Amino acid sequence: METICVELPDSLHKNLKEIADRDSITINQFIASALSEKISAFMTQEYLEARAKRGSKKKFLETLAKVPDVEPEEHDRL
């Protein structure tokens, strides 16, 4: 495990401490969880961008053409 030193504005530290206390977790646990969420969001974006580059409009339209042209069921109507 690594240790890092981060300088935070006093107001941010106060809010961080209040939220961590409210959730009965340590500031370290809160920061690790928040950082994990942010990293996951970035990795998901990169994954989706890579998938989009592999996409094919032609294949999409071919697949879409296979969908039957019928009215939606009652519970699916807007």
Summary of the structure (lengths in Angstrom):
residues: 78
radius of gyration: 23.0
end to end distance: 51.8
largest distance: 60.4
contacts: 119
relative contact order: 0.06
helix: 68%
strand: 0%
